[in-house]
Each structure stands twice: as structure tokens, then as C-alpha cells.
Amino acid sequence: MTSLRKQLKDLQIRPKKSLGQHFVQDPNILRKVIEAASLEPEDVVVEIGAGLGSLTEPLARRVKKVYALEIDSSLADALKDRFPSRGAVEVVWADALQFDFGTPFRRWKRKIKVVANLPYEISTPMIFRLLKERECFSLLVLMLQLEVARRLAAQPGTGDYGPLSVWSQLYCDVKIAFQVKPHSFLPPPKVHSAVVKFKILPRPRVLVEDEKVLEKVIRSAFTYRRKTLGKALQLGGFSGPRVKEAFGKAGISPLTRGETLTLEKFCTLARLLG
């Protein structure tokens, strides 16, 4: 098997810092990512950041179809040379933040899986984009900065707990599958990484009557997290009397801080303030 370093050299490609490119070079990590995706022969997979195809090839051997997304045109061209156009792999030169995930969902009439080694710079907006399009997916397996992974799985009352925690746990079962050391990548990043599994729930964990109100409550609570929750909600645009009334009905102290609120309490407040 040709080393990743040699492949890059032969193609005269250098990892682009501007795109946050860190290619997985450890075959054991690739194997563990494949295992985490729980693949079946009828699965349709969207791979975000296909790079040189190190993960694309083993994915294609196990599933019906792989959409290999790559934003770097030189890498996309190399992928098209490697994988026949009518095979199991369809190479798509695209920005994943703009890609229409509904296209493969509608084409195959089944929920798709996403496997991704996300550049750190786009990980948070990409996660929110995937959660927004969650009806298209059954499972997300994402390589992320360890710090982001810990925020996703964080519980109320911890320093890592925040909007990512609340939204991801509202719509998914979230689990850190395993951690990845910097030397597993080429070039090695300066921080540790982790692979996170998001199993999309058939319905939100808690009933949400108005997502926009919930979004405003969560944003207020964590934007002003040094303030008490009552003050934070008022700074976020809710009137004092409404906040006081909602706290009374929900059994929440106005001196509570947002980072201590459970998912259920956030949804209750949003319903009462809606």
C-alpha cells in the first residue's frame, strides 16, 4: 500500500493550511472509523472531506453508494482519476456547507450516513447544518477536535456544556467513540481529536413547540453565561414579567445559571416564554 506521504508527493499536492487539511494516515484509525459507522450493504454514505480516498475505498467496498465530497479541486481531480465514474463512488467537488444532502436522500429513498474528517474551522457550523438536515440521516460519524467532542457530550453543570450540547442531545444520541492522537494525521495537528457518533433519534428527545423560541432561550443563556439566567433572558430580549412568570411555573430559581439547566428545563422555559 502506497504511503500517504508518497501519494501526496506523486500528485505534487501539499496540504493546505487554509482548508484545515490534516489527512488520516493511520490505517488502524481508518478501520475504527469504518467500524463506528456500522455499515450495511444497502447503505448510502456521504463522505465529507474525502481527501485522497483513504477512507473512500473501504467505504465503497461495504456499501451501495458513496458520495465523496471534496472542496479542494486538485484532490477532487485525483479522486475522479482513482474511482471510475460509474462505480460505487461519485466524486463531488463541493463545499459541504453548501451541499444539498436532500439530493442523495431523495435519490435513494432512504436515510443516509455521513462520515467526515471535518476541518476544525468549520466543525461547529457543519454540525449545526447536519442537525438542521437531520431528517436525511440515520447516523453521523465525525472526526472532530477533542475540545468540540467534549462539548457535544457534556452534561449540565460542567464547563463544556453549551449550545452544541443542548442541540445535539435534543436530536441525537451522542457518544465519543474514541480519541485520536496528532501523529495519526499528516500533517499532525497541534491538538488531539476524537471520533463522535450521532445516532439520529426518530423524534426530538423532548417536545419542542417553537424552535425559534428555544433557540433564543439557549442563545441568551449561554451568551450571558456569567449572568443569572433571569438576567440573561432579559438581556436576550424577554421581558422581566414574562421571565418571572415562566420561572414560577417551571419551578426554576431566577438565580440559576444557564449552564446548569437540563435539556428538559430549556424546552419547558421555551414553551412558557413562547
Secondary structure, 3 states (H helix, E strand, C coil): CCCHHHHHHHCCCCCCHHHCCCEECCHHHHHHHHHHCCCCCCCEEEEECCCCCCCHHHHHCCCCEEEEEECCHHHHHHHHHHCCCCCCEEEEECCCCCCCCHHHHHHHCCCEEEEEECCHHHHHHHHHHHHHCHHHEEEEEEEEEHHHHHHHHCCCCCCCCCHHHHHHHHHEEEEEEEEECHHHEECCCCCCEEEEEEEECCCCCCCCCCHHHHHHHHHHHHHCCCCCHHHHHHHCCCCHHHHHHHHHHHCCCCCCCHHHCCHHHHHHHHHHHC
